[in-house]
Amino acid sequence: MMLSHGVHVLGKREELDSVRLQGKVAIVLDILFATSTMVAALANGATGVIPVIDGAAASAEAARHAPGSFVLAGELDAITLPGFAAPMPLALIAQGVGGRKLILSTTNGTGALHDCAAADHVYAGSLLNGRALIEYVLAAHPGQALLIVCAGSANNFNLEDFYGAGYLVELLAERLGGQTDFSDSARAARSVYRHGAPAVTLLEARVGRMMIARAATEEVRFAAQLSVYDVVPRFLDGRLAAA
């Protein structure tokens, strides 16, 4: 099996302007925490995730759903929005997302998903579901180019997203060996992944240090787990559901 046009990694969502999305499979990563939260929510029984671009859009979306049928979570610049639940995996699992939709607004990750909508297929990835995601993509979309999109942070490179991309590249290399044309950025991401333990890397990253200062260390450690979930969130028609 071969991805004939190779695998490429973008270091931040703003780099999407430089690539053609048509014909590609896109995987979006926002490890701390948007896509990790999406994966964890679906794995813990959420009926779907509706990612929106800001708090106003989230409130408007919530108004279209029956009270009690959803959880409204969001942040702006890493600060939980007033009246919203904290958009982090453990916080939402504790609150209870089972049987409810998650309406989610984040500074970077939810927007990155919408930015990738022109790709043939779009998925939300994380360290938490890496192996299941790669196995699914290889089975469902053989022969298509794969674009791994790190959300980054307000046009800045984020180490944790690039590390997550490296984990996915490592998994691809395990499955495909030398058959795939990895771009230089994909090879660099794989090298970063190979030279650091997950929890240590995430906690030492800029956002990880910010989360430590905000007493969210356990959320970072949770997001650093490798392939503990089998859920594969697919983004289609503005919503995420398990593929």
N, C-alpha and C positions, 0 to 999 in steps of 0.2 A: 504494500500500500504506500502511496506516495502523494505528498502535497506538491503538485508539479511546479507551482510558482513560489514555493518556499514559505518561510516564516519570518516575519518582521516585527519588531517591537518599537512602539513610539513612547518616548519618555514622558510625554504630557499630552493632554487632550488638544492643546493648541497646535500641535504638529499635524493634526488631521487635515489642516489646510493644504498640506504638501502631498497628500496621497489620494489616490482614487479608491473609493470604497466599493463601487460596483464590481461584482464578481468575487468579492472577498467574504470570508467569515471573520467577524470581529469579536474579540473577547475583551471586555472592559474590566479593569482592575482598579478598585479604590479600597485598598486593604484596611486602612484605618479611617472610616469604617464602612463606607456605604455598601460596597458589594459584599463584604463579609456579613453585614447585617441582612442584606437581601437573602443570601444563601441560608443563614441561620434561621431566618423567619420562615422560609419555605420548608426547611427541614424540620421545623417544630410546629408544622400544621397550619401555617398561614395559607389562605385560599388563593392568594396572589399578592403581588406587590405592584403598586402604582407609583412609579418614580416621577416626580415633577420638578420643575426647575427652580422654584422658590417658594417661600412661605405663603405668599398670596395665592399662588396656583394650588398649593396643597389645601388651603382653606376652602377655595372654590370647589375643588374636587370632593372634599369631605361633605360639602353641602348637598352633593348629589347622591349620597348614600344614607341609608337608614342609621339612626343612632344605635350604637352598640355593635354594628356590623364591621367596624374598622378600627384600626389603631392609627392615630395621626402622630407621626414622629418627624422631627426635623432640626436642623442646625444651620447656622450661618457663621462662618469663620470659627468653627468649633465651639460655638456657644449655642446651647439648646434654645430653640425659639420659644417665646412665652406661650404657655398653654399647650405645648407639644410635648410628647414623650421624648426622652433622650434616644437618639437614633444609633444605639450601640447594641451589639448582639445580646449580651447577657441581660442588659436592662429590659429589652423587649421580651426576651424569653421569660424573665421573671414577671413581667406585667401580664403576659399571656396573649399570644398572637394566634393560638390554635383556633381554627374555624372562622377567622376574621381576615379581612384584607388589611394590608399595611400600606398606608399612604405616606410616602417618604420624600422629604425634601432635604438635599444636602448641598453644600457649597460647590462640590466638584463632581462627585460620582454620578448623581442622577442626571446632571447636564451632559456628562460624557456619553451616557447611554443614548440620549436623544441625538447627540452629535453624530453618532454612528448609525443612525437609522437608515441611511442610504445603502449600507452594506447588505449583501444577500441574506445573511443570517447574523444575529447579534446575541451574545450571551454575557451573563455576569459571572465573573470568575473570582476566586479567592484562593488562599492557601487551604481553606477548609474543604473545598470540593475539587481540588486540582485534578486528581487522578480520574474521578468520574467524568469531569468535564472533558478532559483530553480524550478519554476512551470514546465518549459519545461523539465528539466532533470528528474524530477519525473515522468512525463507523458511518456517520450520517452524511459527511461532506468530503468524501475522498476526491482528490484532484483539485480542490479549491485552495487558493492562497489563504493563509491565516495571518491576521493582523492582531497583535496583542497591544491594547491601548491602555497605557497607564494614565489615570486621571490627572495625577499631579495635584498641585495646590496653587490656584490663582496664578497660573503661568509659570510655576516653579516645579522643578524636578523633585520628586519624593522618593527617598531610598526604599521605603517599604513596598511601593508599587513596583519598582524595578526589580526588587528581590522576588516578589510574587511572579513577575514575568519570567524571571530566571528559573523558578520552580517549574512553571509550565513548559519552558523550553527543555529543561532536563527530562521531564516526562515524555515529551515528544521525541527527544533523542533516544530514550530507552526503547520506544516503540518502533522508531523508524530507522535507527542507526544512521548510516551515512547517506541515506537516500534523499534526505531533504536539504534544500539550500537555505541554511540559516543566514540571515543578514548579519552584518557586524554588530548591530545593536542587540540582536538576539543572542549572539555569542557572548557579548559583554554582560548581558543580564544573567546568562547561565554561569559565568565566572563569578559574579557577585553572589549568586545563590550558593555556589560550591564553597565559598570562603567564609560563611557565617551561619551560625545556628539561628533558626527562625526567631525564637523569643528574644535572644540577645540582639539580633539585628533590628527587630522592630522596636524594642525598648530604647535602643541607642539612636534611632532615627529622630529627626526634628519633631515630627508629630508624636512619636512615642514618648519623647521626653516631656512634651506638652501634656500628654495624657497622664504621665506619672505625677506631674505637678497638680493635676486636677483629680487625683485619687482614682484614676481609671486604669491602674496597672493591670488588674485582672482582666479587663476588657482587651487589652493589648495581648496578654498571654493567651487568651482564648482565641483571638484572631490569628495567632501564630501557629496553631495546630495544623498539621499536614493531613489532608484527605480523610477527615473524620466524618464527612457527609457524602452521600451519593447523589444529592439533588443537583440538577443541571438547570439553572434558570435561563429561560429563553425570552428575549425581549421582542415583542411583536404587537403592533397596533397600540403602542404606548403603555403596555403592561408586561409584567414578568410573570411567567408561570413555569412550573416544572416541566421540562421537555420529556 
